Amino acid sequence: MEYWRQPLDKDRIRTPCGTVHLIPERCKGCGFCVEFCPKKILSISDETNSKGYRLPSISRDAACPNCGLCMLLCPDFAIYVEAAAEAPADQP
């Protein structure tokens, strides 16, 4: 969706970005992180852990806005986001 208005400080403010990490043996495949990711970075993969649960996969790691919603929603603390040093060049 294209907006007709833009923030006045758009050129000075960088979008925060993060790196998503998954601890496969803690994951039980509930899919909360996939369902509620605002940028749809996570998706369910065919890969399984030793318990047989399907794991989420990180599809577009550079686009993570570092919101931390996946960390808050994970009941098993199997996923966490680490703040990246700097935003990629293609992000505003």
mmCIF file as gemmi writes it, N, C-alpha and C atoms, coordinates in Angstrom:
data_model
loop_
_atom_site.group_PDB
_atom_site.id
_atom_site.type_symbol
_atom_site.label_atom_id
_atom_site.label_alt_id
_atom_site.label_comp_id
_atom_site.label_asym_id
_atom_site.label_entity_id
_atom_site.label_seq_id
_atom_site.pdbx_PDB_ins_code
_atom_site.Cartn_x
_atom_site.Cartn_y
_atom_site.Cartn_z
_atom_site.occupancy
_atom_site.B_iso_or_equiv
_atom_site.pdbx_formal_charge
_atom_site.auth_seq_id
_atom_site.auth_asym_id
_atom_site.pdbx_PDB_model_num
ATOM 1 N N . MET Axp A 1 ? 0.848 -1.169 0 1 0 ? 1 A 1
ATOM 2 C CA . MET Axp A 1 ? 0 0 0 1 0 ? 1 A 1
ATOM 3 C C . MET Axp A 1 ? 0.891 1.229 0 1 0 ? 1 A 1
ATOM 4 N N . GLU Axp A 2 ? 0.61 2.131 -0.869 1 0 ? 2 A 1
ATOM 5 C CA . GLU Axp A 2 ? 1.378 3.371 -0.982 1 0 ? 2 A 1
ATOM 6 C C . GLU Axp A 2 ? 0.604 4.502 -0.31 1 0 ? 2 A 1
ATOM 7 N N . TYR Axp A 3 ? 1.249 5.196 0.591 1 0 ? 3 A 1
ATOM 8 C CA . TYR Axp A 3 ? 0.622 6.311 1.284 1 0 ? 3 A 1
ATOM 9 C C . TYR Axp A 3 ? 0.957 7.622 0.586 1 0 ? 3 A 1
ATOM 10 N N . TRP Axp A 4 ? 0.052 8.563 0.639 1 0 ? 4 A 1
ATOM 11 C CA . TRP Axp A 4 ? 0.303 9.861 0.001 1 0 ? 4 A 1
ATOM 12 C C . TRP Axp A 4 ? 1.116 10.77 0.895 1 0 ? 4 A 1
ATOM 13 N N . ARG Axp A 5 ? 1.202 10.46 2.185 1 0 ? 5 A 1
ATOM 14 C CA . ARG Axp A 5 ? 2.006 11.242 3.111 1 0 ? 5 A 1
ATOM 15 C C . ARG Axp A 5 ? 3.2 10.438 3.564 1 0 ? 5 A 1
ATOM 16 N N . GLN Axp A 6 ? 4.313 11.095 3.782 1 0 ? 6 A 1
ATOM 17 C CA . GLN Axp A 6 ? 5.527 10.458 4.28 1 0 ? 6 A 1
ATOM 18 C C . GLN Axp A 6 ? 6.007 11.238 5.503 1 0 ? 6 A 1
ATOM 19 N N . PRO Axp A 7 ? 6.649 10.579 6.462 1 0 ? 7 A 1
ATOM 20 C CA . PRO Axp A 7 ? 7.189 11.294 7.612 1 0 ? 7 A 1
ATOM 21 C C . PRO Axp A 7 ? 8.242 12.314 7.187 1 0 ? 7 A 1
ATOM 22 N N . LEU Axp A 8 ? 8.317 13.421 7.907 1 0 ? 8 A 1
ATOM 23 C CA . LEU Axp A 8 ? 9.276 14.466 7.574 1 0 ? 8 A 1
ATOM 24 C C . LEU Axp A 8 ? 10.725 14.037 7.797 1 0 ? 8 A 1
ATOM 25 N N . ASP Axp A 9 ? 10.944 13.137 8.738 1 0 ? 9 A 1
ATOM 26 C CA . ASP Axp A 9 ? 12.309 12.697 9.039 1 0 ? 9 A 1
ATOM 27 C C . ASP Axp A 9 ? 12.612 11.321 8.442 1 0 ? 9 A 1
ATOM 28 N N . LYS Axp A 10 ? 11.955 10.956 7.375 1 0 ? 10 A 1
ATOM 29 C CA . LYS Axp A 10 ? 12.128 9.642 6.762 1 0 ? 10 A 1
ATOM 30 C C . LYS Axp A 10 ? 13.566 9.391 6.308 1 0 ? 10 A 1
ATOM 31 N N . ASP Axp A 11 ? 14.246 10.395 5.834 1 0 ? 11 A 1
ATOM 32 C CA . ASP Axp A 11 ? 15.614 10.22 5.353 1 0 ? 11 A 1
ATOM 33 C C . ASP Axp A 11 ? 16.638 10.103 6.484 1 0 ? 11 A 1
ATOM 34 N N . ARG Axp A 12 ? 16.294 10.538 7.693 1 0 ? 12 A 1
ATOM 35 C CA . ARG Axp A 12 ? 17.232 10.496 8.817 1 0 ? 12 A 1
ATOM 36 C C . ARG Axp A 12 ? 17.049 9.278 9.716 1 0 ? 12 A 1
ATOM 37 N N . ILE Axp A 13 ? 15.843 8.75 9.807 1 0 ? 13 A 1
ATOM 38 C CA . ILE Axp A 13 ? 15.549 7.646 10.721 1 0 ? 13 A 1
ATOM 39 C C . ILE Axp A 13 ? 15.672 6.326 9.982 1 0 ? 13 A 1
ATOM 40 N N . ARG Axp A 14 ? 16.47 5.422 10.517 1 0 ? 14 A 1
ATOM 41 C CA . ARG Axp A 14 ? 16.657 4.096 9.931 1 0 ? 14 A 1
ATOM 42 C C . ARG Axp A 14 ? 15.723 3.101 10.617 1 0 ? 14 A 1
ATOM 43 N N . THR Axp A 15 ? 15.196 2.175 9.86 1 0 ? 15 A 1
ATOM 44 C CA . THR Axp A 15 ? 14.361 1.121 10.407 1 0 ? 15 A 1
ATOM 45 C C . THR Axp A 15 ? 15.248 0.145 11.172 1 0 ? 15 A 1
ATOM 46 N N . PRO Axp A 16 ? 14.892 -0.183 12.424 1 0 ? 16 A 1
ATOM 47 C CA . PRO Axp A 16 ? 15.718 -1.152 13.145 1 0 ? 16 A 1
ATOM 48 C C . PRO Axp A 16 ? 15.61 -2.523 12.485 1 0 ? 16 A 1
ATOM 49 N N . CYS Axp A 17 ? 16.67 -3.284 12.551 1 0 ? 17 A 1
ATOM 50 C CA . CYS Axp A 17 ? 16.633 -4.625 11.974 1 0 ? 17 A 1
ATOM 51 C C . CYS Axp A 17 ? 17.296 -5.592 12.946 1 0 ? 17 A 1
ATOM 52 N N . GLY Axp A 18 ? 16.961 -6.847 12.783 1 0 ? 18 A 1
ATOM 53 C CA . GLY Axp A 18 ? 17.483 -7.85 13.687 1 0 ? 18 A 1
ATOM 54 C C . GLY Axp A 18 ? 17.786 -9.146 12.977 1 0 ? 18 A 1
ATOM 55 N N . THR Axp A 19 ? 18.412 -10.045 13.704 1 0 ? 19 A 1
ATOM 56 C CA . THR Axp A 19 ? 18.73 -11.373 13.213 1 0 ? 19 A 1
ATOM 57 C C . THR Axp A 19 ? 17.963 -12.378 14.053 1 0 ? 19 A 1
ATOM 58 N N . VAL Axp A 20 ? 17.185 -13.222 13.409 1 0 ? 20 A 1
ATOM 59 C CA . VAL Axp A 20 ? 16.347 -14.201 14.101 1 0 ? 20 A 1
ATOM 60 C C . VAL Axp A 20 ? 17.159 -15.471 14.329 1 0 ? 20 A 1
ATOM 61 N N . HIS Axp A 21 ? 17.109 -15.981 15.56 1 0 ? 21 A 1
ATOM 62 C CA . HIS Axp A 21 ? 17.786 -17.224 15.923 1 0 ? 21 A 1
ATOM 63 C C . HIS Axp A 21 ? 16.753 -18.197 16.472 1 0 ? 21 A 1
ATOM 64 N N . LEU Axp A 22 ? 16.921 -19.472 16.15 1 0 ? 22 A 1
ATOM 65 C CA . LEU Axp A 22 ? 16.003 -20.509 16.598 1 0 ? 22 A 1
ATOM 66 C C . LEU Axp A 22 ? 16.789 -21.586 17.334 1 0 ? 22 A 1
ATOM 67 N N . ILE Axp A 23 ? 16.253 -22.046 18.455 1 0 ? 23 A 1
ATOM 68 C CA . ILE Axp A 23 ? 16.827 -23.168 19.19 1 0 ? 23 A 1
ATOM 69 C C . ILE Axp A 23 ? 15.948 -24.374 18.848 1 0 ? 23 A 1
ATOM 70 N N . PRO Axp A 24 ? 16.37 -25.205 17.894 1 0 ? 24 A 1
ATOM 71 C CA . PRO Axp A 24 ? 15.5 -26.247 17.354 1 0 ? 24 A 1
ATOM 72 C C . PRO Axp A 24 ? 14.979 -27.249 18.375 1 0 ? 24 A 1
ATOM 73 N N . GLU Axp A 25 ? 15.786 -27.616 19.35 1 0 ? 25 A 1
ATOM 74 C CA . GLU Axp A 25 ? 15.351 -28.645 20.299 1 0 ? 25 A 1
ATOM 75 C C . GLU Axp A 25 ? 14.3 -28.141 21.291 1 0 ? 25 A 1
ATOM 76 N N . ARG Axp A 26 ? 14.149 -26.846 21.427 1 0 ? 26 A 1
ATOM 77 C CA . ARG Axp A 26 ? 13.108 -26.296 22.299 1 0 ? 26 A 1
ATOM 78 C C . ARG Axp A 26 ? 11.775 -26.133 21.582 1 0 ? 26 A 1
ATOM 79 N N . CYS Axp A 27 ? 11.8 -26.057 20.27 1 0 ? 27 A 1
ATOM 80 C CA . CYS Axp A 27 ? 10.6 -25.749 19.484 1 0 ? 27 A 1
ATOM 81 C C . CYS Axp A 27 ? 9.645 -26.931 19.487 1 0 ? 27 A 1
ATOM 82 N N . LYS Axp A 28 ? 8.347 -26.656 19.674 1 0 ? 28 A 1
ATOM 83 C CA . LYS Axp A 28 ? 7.33 -27.707 19.598 1 0 ? 28 A 1
ATOM 84 C C . LYS Axp A 28 ? 6.407 -27.507 18.401 1 0 ? 28 A 1
ATOM 85 N N . GLY Axp A 29 ? 6.751 -26.608 17.505 1 0 ? 29 A 1
ATOM 86 C CA . GLY Axp A 29 ? 6.015 -26.446 16.259 1 0 ? 29 A 1
ATOM 87 C C . GLY Axp A 29 ? 4.629 -25.856 16.4 1 0 ? 29 A 1
ATOM 88 N N . CYS Axp A 30 ? 4.407 -25.001 17.369 1 0 ? 30 A 1
ATOM 89 C CA . CYS Axp A 30 ? 3.068 -24.431 17.586 1 0 ? 30 A 1
ATOM 90 C C . CYS Axp A 30 ? 2.675 -23.447 16.484 1 0 ? 30 A 1
ATOM 91 N N . GLY Axp A 31 ? 3.668 -22.771 15.88 1 0 ? 31 A 1
ATOM 92 C CA . GLY Axp A 31 ? 3.403 -21.859 14.775 1 0 ? 31 A 1
ATOM 93 C C . GLY Axp A 31 ? 2.99 -20.461 15.176 1 0 ? 31 A 1
ATOM 94 N N . PHE Axp A 32 ? 3.036 -20.124 16.462 1 0 ? 32 A 1
ATOM 95 C CA . PHE Axp A 32 ? 2.668 -18.772 16.897 1 0 ? 32 A 1
ATOM 96 C C . PHE Axp A 32 ? 3.581 -17.727 16.256 1 0 ? 32 A 1
ATOM 97 N N . CYS Axp A 33 ? 4.862 -18.027 16.196 1 0 ? 33 A 1
ATOM 98 C CA . CYS Axp A 33 ? 5.813 -17.069 15.624 1 0 ? 33 A 1
ATOM 99 C C . CYS Axp A 33 ? 5.527 -16.838 14.145 1 0 ? 33 A 1
ATOM 100 N N . VAL Axp A 34 ? 5.138 -17.884 13.448 1 0 ? 34 A 1
ATOM 101 C CA . VAL Axp A 34 ? 4.843 -17.781 12.013 1 0 ? 34 A 1
ATOM 102 C C . VAL Axp A 34 ? 3.555 -17.001 11.798 1 0 ? 34 A 1
ATOM 103 N N . GLU Axp A 35 ? 2.538 -17.312 12.578 1 0 ? 35 A 1
ATOM 104 C CA . GLU Axp A 35 ? 1.22 -16.708 12.391 1 0 ? 35 A 1
ATOM 105 C C . GLU Axp A 35 ? 1.213 -15.211 12.676 1 0 ? 35 A 1
ATOM 106 N N . PHE Axp A 36 ? 1.939 -14.779 13.685 1 0 ? 36 A 1
ATOM 107 C CA . PHE Axp A 36 ? 1.85 -13.393 14.125 1 0 ? 36 A 1
ATOM 108 C C . PHE Axp A 36 ? 3.02 -12.512 13.727 1 0 ? 36 A 1
ATOM 109 N N . CYS Axp A 37 ? 3.933 -12.998 12.896 1 0 ? 37 A 1
ATOM 110 C CA . CYS Axp A 37 ? 5.046 -12.176 12.432 1 0 ? 37 A 1
ATOM 111 C C . CYS Axp A 37 ? 4.501 -11.072 11.527 1 0 ? 37 A 1
ATOM 112 N N . PRO Axp A 38 ? 4.721 -9.791 11.873 1 0 ? 38 A 1
ATOM 113 C CA . PRO Axp A 38 ? 4.128 -8.706 11.082 1 0 ? 38 A 1
ATOM 114 C C . PRO Axp A 38 ? 4.7 -8.584 9.676 1 0 ? 38 A 1
ATOM 115 N N . LYS Axp A 39 ? 5.923 -9.019 9.448 1 0 ? 39 A 1
ATOM 116 C CA . LYS Axp A 39 ? 6.542 -8.927 8.118 1 0 ? 39 A 1
ATOM 117 C C . LYS Axp A 39 ? 6.534 -10.26 7.373 1 0 ? 39 A 1
ATOM 118 N N . LYS Axp A 40 ? 5.956 -11.296 7.972 1 0 ? 40 A 1
ATOM 119 C CA . LYS Axp A 40 ? 5.873 -12.639 7.367 1 0 ? 40 A 1
ATOM 120 C C . LYS Axp A 40 ? 7.252 -13.164 6.965 1 0 ? 40 A 1
ATOM 121 N N . ILE Axp A 41 ? 8.203 -13.026 7.871 1 0 ? 41 A 1
ATOM 122 C CA . ILE Axp A 41 ? 9.562 -13.487 7.648 1 0 ? 41 A 1
ATOM 123 C C . ILE Axp A 41 ? 9.677 -14.988 7.913 1 0 ? 41 A 1
ATOM 124 N N . LEU Axp A 42 ? 8.881 -15.486 8.854 1 0 ? 42 A 1
ATOM 125 C CA . LEU Axp A 42 ? 8.955 -16.886 9.245 1 0 ? 42 A 1
ATOM 126 C C . LEU Axp A 42 ? 7.913 -17.716 8.504 1 0 ? 42 A 1
ATOM 127 N N . SER Axp A 43 ? 8.268 -18.951 8.225 1 0 ? 43 A 1
ATOM 128 C CA . SER Axp A 43 ? 7.332 -19.898 7.616 1 0 ? 43 A 1
ATOM 129 C C . SER Axp A 43 ? 7.648 -21.293 8.145 1 0 ? 43 A 1
ATOM 130 N N . ILE Axp A 44 ? 6.673 -22.194 8.08 1 0 ? 44 A 1
ATOM 131 C CA . ILE Axp A 44 ? 6.883 -23.559 8.542 1 0 ? 44 A 1
ATOM 132 C C . ILE Axp A 44 ? 7.635 -24.329 7.461 1 0 ? 44 A 1
ATOM 133 N N . SER Axp A 45 ? 8.705 -25.004 7.857 1 0 ? 45 A 1
ATOM 134 C CA . SER Axp A 45 ? 9.512 -25.758 6.9 1 0 ? 45 A 1
ATOM 135 C C . SER Axp A 45 ? 9.218 -27.253 7.038 1 0 ? 45 A 1
ATOM 136 N N . ASP Axp A 46 ? 9.848 -28.044 6.215 1 0 ? 46 A 1
ATOM 137 C CA . ASP Axp A 46 ? 9.714 -29.5 6.294 1 0 ? 46 A 1
ATOM 138 C C . ASP Axp A 46 ? 10.732 -30.114 7.249 1 0 ? 46 A 1
ATOM 139 N N . GLU Axp A 47 ? 11.651 -29.286 7.733 1 0 ? 47 A 1
ATOM 140 C CA . GLU Axp A 47 ? 12.688 -29.761 8.657 1 0 ? 47 A 1
ATOM 141 C C . GLU Axp A 47 ? 12.06 -30.049 10.019 1 0 ? 47 A 1
ATOM 142 N N . THR Axp A 48 ? 12.494 -31.118 10.659 1 0 ? 48 A 1
ATOM 143 C CA . THR Axp A 48 ? 11.972 -31.479 11.979 1 0 ? 48 A 1
ATOM 144 C C . THR Axp A 48 ? 13.116 -31.566 12.98 1 0 ? 48 A 1
ATOM 145 N N . ASN Axp A 49 ? 12.752 -31.438 14.256 1 0 ? 49 A 1
ATOM 146 C CA . ASN Axp A 49 ? 13.752 -31.618 15.307 1 0 ? 49 A 1
ATOM 147 C C . ASN Axp A 49 ? 13.712 -33.073 15.78 1 0 ? 49 A 1
ATOM 148 N N . SER Axp A 50 ? 14.444 -33.417 16.829 1 0 ? 50 A 1
ATOM 149 C CA . SER Axp A 50 ? 14.527 -34.807 17.287 1 0 ? 50 A 1
ATOM 150 C C . SER Axp A 50 ? 13.2 -35.307 17.866 1 0 ? 50 A 1
ATOM 151 N N . LYS Axp A 51 ? 12.316 -34.397 18.246 1 0 ? 51 A 1
ATOM 152 C CA . LYS Axp A 51 ? 11 -34.787 18.774 1 0 ? 51 A 1
ATOM 153 C C . LYS Axp A 51 ? 9.966 -34.986 17.673 1 0 ? 51 A 1
ATOM 154 N N . GLY Axp A 52 ? 10.324 -34.596 16.446 1 0 ? 52 A 1
ATOM 155 C CA . GLY Axp A 52 ? 9.423 -34.772 15.325 1 0 ? 52 A 1
ATOM 156 C C . GLY Axp A 52 ? 8.576 -33.559 14.996 1 0 ? 52 A 1
ATOM 157 N N . TYR Axp A 53 ? 8.811 -32.434 15.652 1 0 ? 53 A 1
ATOM 158 C CA . TYR Axp A 53 ? 8.044 -31.22 15.386 1 0 ? 53 A 1
ATOM 159 C C . TYR Axp A 53 ? 8.632 -30.478 14.189 1 0 ? 53 A 1
ATOM 160 N N . ARG Axp A 54 ? 7.755 -29.931 13.362 1 0 ? 54 A 1
ATOM 161 C CA . ARG Axp A 54 ? 8.215 -29.139 12.209 1 0 ? 54 A 1
ATOM 162 C C . ARG Axp A 54 ? 8.66 -27.762 12.695 1 0 ? 54 A 1
ATOM 163 N N . LEU Axp A 55 ? 9.799 -27.337 12.214 1 0 ? 55 A 1
ATOM 164 C CA . LEU Axp A 55 ? 10.426 -26.097 12.672 1 0 ? 55 A 1
ATOM 165 C C . LEU Axp A 55 ? 10.075 -24.927 11.763 1 0 ? 55 A 1
ATOM 166 N N . PRO Axp A 56 ? 10.062 -23.721 12.316 1 0 ? 56 A 1
ATOM 167 C CA . PRO Axp A 56 ? 9.926 -22.545 11.453 1 0 ? 56 A 1
ATOM 168 C C . PRO Axp A 56 ? 11.237 -22.274 10.724 1 0 ? 56 A 1
ATOM 169 N N . SER Axp A 57 ? 11.128 -21.711 9.544 1 0 ? 57 A 1
ATOM 170 C CA . SER Axp A 57 ? 12.326 -21.322 8.811 1 0 ? 57 A 1
ATOM 171 C C . SER Axp A 57 ? 12.304 -19.813 8.621 1 0 ? 57 A 1
ATOM 172 N N . ILE Axp A 58 ? 13.482 -19.234 8.595 1 0 ? 58 A 1
ATOM 173 C CA . ILE Axp A 58 ? 13.621 -17.801 8.411 1 0 ? 58 A 1
ATOM 174 C C . ILE Axp A 58 ? 13.795 -17.56 6.919 1 0 ? 58 A 1
ATOM 175 N N . SER Axp A 59 ? 12.794 -16.952 6.296 1 0 ? 59 A 1
ATOM 176 C CA . SER Axp A 59 ? 12.835 -16.804 4.844 1 0 ? 59 A 1
ATOM 177 C C . SER Axp A 59 ? 13.54 -15.527 4.4 1 0 ? 59 A 1
ATOM 178 N N . ARG Axp A 60 ? 13.309 -14.429 5.099 1 0 ? 60 A 1
ATOM 179 C CA . ARG Axp A 60 ? 13.937 -13.161 4.715 1 0 ? 60 A 1
ATOM 180 C C . ARG Axp A 60 ? 14.545 -12.539 5.961 1 0 ? 60 A 1
ATOM 181 N N . ASP Axp A 61 ? 15.695 -13.009 6.344 1 0 ? 61 A 1
ATOM 182 C CA . ASP Axp A 61 ? 16.32 -12.589 7.595 1 0 ? 61 A 1
ATOM 183 C C . ASP Axp A 61 ? 16.635 -11.103 7.621 1 0 ? 61 A 1
ATOM 184 N N . ALA Axp A 62 ? 17.018 -10.52 6.496 1 0 ? 62 A 1
ATOM 185 C CA . ALA Axp A 62 ? 17.41 -9.112 6.473 1 0 ? 62 A 1
ATOM 186 C C . ALA Axp A 62 ? 16.223 -8.18 6.666 1 0 ? 62 A 1
ATOM 187 N N . ALA Axp A 63 ? 15.008 -8.662 6.462 1 0 ? 63 A 1
ATOM 188 C CA . ALA Axp A 63 ? 13.837 -7.813 6.566 1 0 ? 63 A 1
ATOM 189 C C . ALA Axp A 63 ? 13.232 -7.79 7.969 1 0 ? 63 A 1
ATOM 190 N N . CYS Axp A 64 ? 13.839 -8.453 8.92 1 0 ? 64 A 1
ATOM 191 C CA . CYS Axp A 64 ? 13.305 -8.509 10.286 1 0 ? 64 A 1
ATOM 192 C C . CYS Axp A 64 ? 13.344 -7.119 10.922 1 0 ? 64 A 1
ATOM 193 N N . PRO Axp A 65 ? 12.184 -6.611 11.387 1 0 ? 65 A 1
ATOM 194 C CA . PRO Axp A 65 ? 12.162 -5.272 11.977 1 0 ? 65 A 1
ATOM 195 C C . PRO Axp A 65 ? 12.561 -5.236 13.45 1 0 ? 65 A 1
ATOM 196 N N . ASN Axp A 66 ? 12.963 -6.376 14.021 1 0 ? 66 A 1
ATOM 197 C CA . ASN Axp A 66 ? 13.393 -6.461 15.415 1 0 ? 66 A 1
ATOM 198 C C . ASN Axp A 66 ? 12.288 -6.024 16.374 1 0 ? 66 A 1
ATOM 199 N N . CYS Axp A 67 ? 11.056 -6.426 16.077 1 0 ? 67 A 1
ATOM 200 C CA . CYS Axp A 67 ? 9.931 -6.06 16.947 1 0 ? 67 A 1
ATOM 201 C C . CYS Axp A 67 ? 9.87 -6.936 18.195 1 0 ? 67 A 1
ATOM 202 N N . GLY Axp A 68 ? 10.402 -8.155 18.124 1 0 ? 68 A 1
ATOM 203 C CA . GLY Axp A 68 ? 10.427 -9.046 19.27 1 0 ? 68 A 1
ATOM 204 C C . GLY Axp A 68 ? 9.127 -9.773 19.532 1 0 ? 68 A 1
ATOM 205 N N . LEU Axp A 69 ? 8.171 -9.69 18.629 1 0 ? 69 A 1
ATOM 206 C CA . LEU Axp A 69 ? 6.877 -10.342 18.833 1 0 ? 69 A 1
ATOM 207 C C . LEU Axp A 69 ? 7.016 -11.856 18.86 1 0 ? 69 A 1
ATOM 208 N N . CYS Axp A 70 ? 7.886 -12.403 18.042 1 0 ? 70 A 1
ATOM 209 C CA . CYS Axp A 70 ? 8.094 -13.851 18.044 1 0 ? 70 A 1
ATOM 210 C C . CYS Axp A 70 ? 8.646 -14.318 19.391 1 0 ? 70 A 1
ATOM 211 N N . MET Axp A 71 ? 9.531 -13.541 19.995 1 0 ? 71 A 1
ATOM 212 C CA . MET Axp A 71 ? 10.085 -13.892 21.303 1 0 ? 71 A 1
ATOM 213 C C . MET Axp A 71 ? 9.005 -13.858 22.38 1 0 ? 71 A 1
ATOM 214 N N . LEU Axp A 72 ? 8.142 -12.858 22.317 1 0 ? 72 A 1
ATOM 215 C CA . LEU Axp A 72 ? 7.099 -12.728 23.326 1 0 ? 72 A 1
ATOM 216 C C . LEU Axp A 72 ? 6.052 -13.828 23.231 1 0 ? 72 A 1
ATOM 217 N N . LEU Axp A 73 ? 5.754 -14.286 22.028 1 0 ? 73 A 1
ATOM 218 C CA . LEU Axp A 73 ? 4.7 -15.263 21.834 1 0 ? 73 A 1
ATOM 219 C C . LEU Axp A 73 ? 5.151 -16.705 21.976 1 0 ? 73 A 1
ATOM 220 N N . CYS Axp A 74 ? 6.429 -16.978 21.867 1 0 ? 74 A 1
ATOM 221 C CA . CYS Axp A 74 ? 6.916 -18.359 21.926 1 0 ? 74 A 1
ATOM 222 C C . CYS Axp A 74 ? 6.779 -18.904 23.345 1 0 ? 74 A 1
ATOM 223 N N . PRO Axp A 75 ? 5.953 -19.953 23.527 1 0 ? 75 A 1
ATOM 224 C CA . PRO Axp A 75 ? 5.758 -20.492 24.88 1 0 ? 75 A 1
ATOM 225 C C . PRO Axp A 75 ? 6.968 -21.271 25.394 1 0 ? 75 A 1
ATOM 226 N N . ASP Axp A 76 ? 7.864 -21.665 24.512 1 0 ? 76 A 1
ATOM 227 C CA . ASP Axp A 76 ? 9.009 -22.479 24.912 1 0 ? 76 A 1
ATOM 228 C C . ASP Axp A 76 ? 10.336 -21.742 24.87 1 0 ? 76 A 1
ATOM 229 N N . PHE Axp A 77 ? 10.315 -20.445 24.588 1 0 ? 77 A 1
ATOM 230 C CA . PHE Axp A 77 ? 11.529 -19.625 24.506 1 0 ? 77 A 1
ATOM 231 C C . PHE Axp A 77 ? 12.514 -20.218 23.499 1 0 ? 77 A 1
ATOM 232 N N . ALA Axp A 78 ? 11.985 -20.674 22.352 1 0 ? 78 A 1
ATOM 233 C CA . ALA Axp A 78 ? 12.807 -21.326 21.342 1 0 ? 78 A 1
ATOM 234 C C . ALA Axp A 78 ? 13.305 -20.367 20.276 1 0 ? 78 A 1
ATOM 235 N N . ILE Axp A 79 ? 12.859 -19.139 20.297 1 0 ? 79 A 1
ATOM 236 C CA . ILE Axp A 79 ? 13.246 -18.191 19.258 1 0 ? 79 A 1
ATOM 237 C C . ILE Axp A 79 ? 13.624 -16.869 19.924 1 0 ? 79 A 1
ATOM 238 N N . TYR Axp A 80 ? 14.637 -16.231 19.388 1 0 ? 80 A 1
ATOM 239 C CA . TYR Axp A 80 ? 15.014 -14.915 19.894 1 0 ? 80 A 1
ATOM 240 C C . TYR Axp A 80 ? 15.579 -14.08 18.756 1 0 ? 80 A 1
ATOM 241 N N . VAL Axp A 81 ? 15.51 -12.777 18.941 1 0 ? 81 A 1
ATOM 242 C CA . VAL Axp A 81 ? 15.985 -11.841 17.926 1 0 ? 81 A 1
ATOM 243 C C . VAL Axp A 81 ? 17.12 -11.027 18.514 1 0 ? 81 A 1
ATOM 244 N N . GLU Axp A 82 ? 18.177 -10.931 17.756 1 0 ? 82 A 1
ATOM 245 C CA . GLU Axp A 82 ? 19.346 -10.164 18.173 1 0 ? 82 A 1
ATOM 246 C C . GLU Axp A 82 ? 19.418 -8.919 17.297 1 0 ? 82 A 1
ATOM 247 N N . ALA Axp A 83 ? 19.61 -7.777 17.894 1 0 ? 83 A 1
ATOM 248 C CA . ALA Axp A 83 ? 19.7 -6.542 17.129 1 0 ? 83 A 1
ATOM 249 C C . ALA Axp A 83 ? 20.916 -6.57 16.224 1 0 ? 83 A 1
ATOM 250 N N . ALA Axp A 84 ? 20.706 -6.211 14.97 1 0 ? 84 A 1
ATOM 251 C CA . ALA Axp A 84 ? 21.812 -6.174 14.012 1 0 ? 84 A 1
ATOM 252 C C . ALA Axp A 84 ? 22.633 -4.913 14.227 1 0 ? 84 A 1
ATOM 253 N N . ALA Axp A 85 ? 23.877 -4.956 13.816 1 0 ? 85 A 1
ATOM 254 C CA . ALA Axp A 85 ? 24.775 -3.824 14.021 1 0 ? 85 A 1
ATOM 255 C C . ALA Axp A 85 ? 24.285 -2.578 13.284 1 0 ? 85 A 1
ATOM 256 N N . GLU Axp A 86 ? 23.831 -2.766 12.062 1 0 ? 86 A 1
ATOM 257 C CA . GLU Axp A 86 ? 23.31 -1.644 11.293 1 0 ? 86 A 1
ATOM 258 C C . GLU Axp A 86 ? 22.294 -2.168 10.29 1 0 ? 86 A 1
ATOM 259 N N . ALA Axp A 87 ? 21.425 -1.291 9.839 1 0 ? 87 A 1
ATOM 260 C CA . ALA Axp A 87 ? 20.393 -1.66 8.882 1 0 ? 87 A 1
ATOM 261 C C . ALA Axp A 87 ? 21.002 -1.923 7.519 1 0 ? 87 A 1
ATOM 262 N N . PRO Axp A 88 ? 20.447 -2.873 6.768 1 0 ? 88 A 1
ATOM 263 C CA . PRO Axp A 88 ? 20.944 -3.108 5.396 1 0 ? 88 A 1
ATOM 264 C C . PRO Axp A 88 ? 20.732 -1.871 4.532 1 0 ? 88 A 1
ATOM 265 N N . ALA Axp A 89 ? 21.516 -1.776 3.49 1 0 ? 89 A 1
ATOM 266 C CA . ALA Axp A 89 ? 21.476 -0.592 2.632 1 0 ? 89 A 1
ATOM 267 C C . ALA Axp A 89 ? 20.173 -0.459 1.87 1 0 ? 89 A 1
ATOM 268 N N . ASP Axp A 90 ? 19.462 -1.582 1.608 1 0 ? 90 A 1
ATOM 269 C CA . ASP Axp A 90 ? 18.237 -1.495 0.822 1 0 ? 90 A 1
ATOM 270 C C . ASP Axp A 90 ? 17.028 -1.086 1.64 1 0 ? 90 A 1
ATOM 271 N N . GLN Axp A 91 ? 17.144 -1.036 2.973 1 0 ? 91 A 1
ATOM 272 C CA . GLN Axp A 91 ? 16.034 -0.608 3.806 1 0 ? 91 A 1
ATOM 273 C C . GLN Axp A 91 ? 16.095 0.911 4.011 1 0 ? 91 A 1
ATOM 274 N N . PRO Axp A 92 ? 14.932 1.56 4.091 1 0 ? 92 A 1
ATOM 275 C CA . PRO Axp A 92 ? 14.923 3.011 4.334 1 0 ? 92 A 1
ATOM 276 C C . PRO Axp A 92 ? 15.315 3.351 5.743 1 0 ? 92 A 1
